């Protein structure tokens, strides 16, 4: 990649994006996760190592 190219929409997962209740495989309080191991574990570890725990307040406001 040369100096004239930019990546505008580089999305990074935060730890708050990957809570179990939002997961496709979460069966609720009674059943828990249906998988043997979490499908998002590597993204969770990477987000925690890079300090991406929670987003700044007002992140979802697009009219700023």
ABEGO torsion letter per residue (X at the ends): XBAABBBABBBBBBAAAABAAABAABAEAAAEBABABBAAAAAAAAAAAAGBABBBBGAABAAX
